C-alpha cells in the first residue's frame, strides 16, 4: 500500500510556510522508493498540494507565473527542530512502508 504524509513547516530563511509531501512510489516492475516534494504555501491535502505544484510547473514551462506571484519549489529546506522531526518521522514511516512491499 502506498504511504503518503503531508505537513507544513516554516522556512527559516524566508519565514514563509512551505508544505512537504513524503510518499512511497511502487513502480510496476521496479524497486519501491521514497519521494520528497515541497512547495511554498500551506496545503491541507495531497490533492490540493499536487494541483498547486502542477499549476506552478505548467506555468514555468509556459513562461508565466501565478497572479499572486511566484510559487517556489524548494530544492533545499531550512527548518527548526519541530519541522525536522516531522520530516524524519515521515521518512521513517515511508521507509517502513516501502520495505513491507
N, C-alpha and C positions, 0 to 999 in steps of 0.2 A: 504494500500500500504506500502511496505517495505521502511524504511528510511535507508540511508547509507551515511556516510560522512567520507572522508579520508583527513588527513593533516599530515605534517611533522613538528617536533619541534627539539630542540637541548637538549640533555641530559646534565644537569648541573654538573654531576659527570664525565662522560667520555668525554664530549664536542663533542660527535658524534651525527649525525642525527638519529632520530627514527621516525617511522610512526605509527599513531594511526588510527584505523578504528572503528567508532562507528556506530552501526546499530541496528535496531529493528528486532526481530525474532518473528514470529507469528506461533507457533506450532499448528498443527491441534488438536483441542480439548483441547488446553491449553491456559494459560494466555500469552499475548504478553510480551516480556521482552527486555531489552536493553543489548547488548553485547559490551564490550570494548576490543579490541585486539590491541596489539602493537608488533612491530618488528623493530630491528635495521636496519637502512638504509633508503633511500628515495625511495618511491614508489608513482607513479602518479595515478594509477588506482586501484580499488578494486581487479580486476582480477590479476594484477601484484603482489599486496600485498599477496593475498591468495595463489598464486602459490609459492612465495618465502617462505611463512610461512609453507606451506605443505611440501616443499622441506626440510626445516630445521627440522621439526618434524620427517619426514621419515628418515632423516639422523641420528638423535639421536637414533631412535628406532633400526636402523640397525648398530649402533656403529661407524658411520663416520660423519665427518663434511665437510662443503664446502671446495673446493680448496683454496678459498680466506681467510680461517679462519672461526672461529665460528660465527654464527649468534645468536644474543640474543633475546629471547622472554622476555620482561620485565614484572616483577610482581610488580615493584614499579616504579613510574615515578617522575622525578625531572625536573620541567620546570620553566622558567621565566614567568612573568605575561602574555605576549602575547600568549604563548602556552597554558597556563592555561585558558585564556579567550576563546581560540578556543575549548578547551575540554568542558568547561562549556556551551558554545553556542551549540555545537554538542549534548551534553547530554540533554539540554532543548528542542532542536528540536526533538530528538529521543523520549523523554518522551511525547511531544505533539502528535507526530505521533502514538505512541503506544496507547494513550488514545482515539484517533479518531477511532481506530479499523481498 
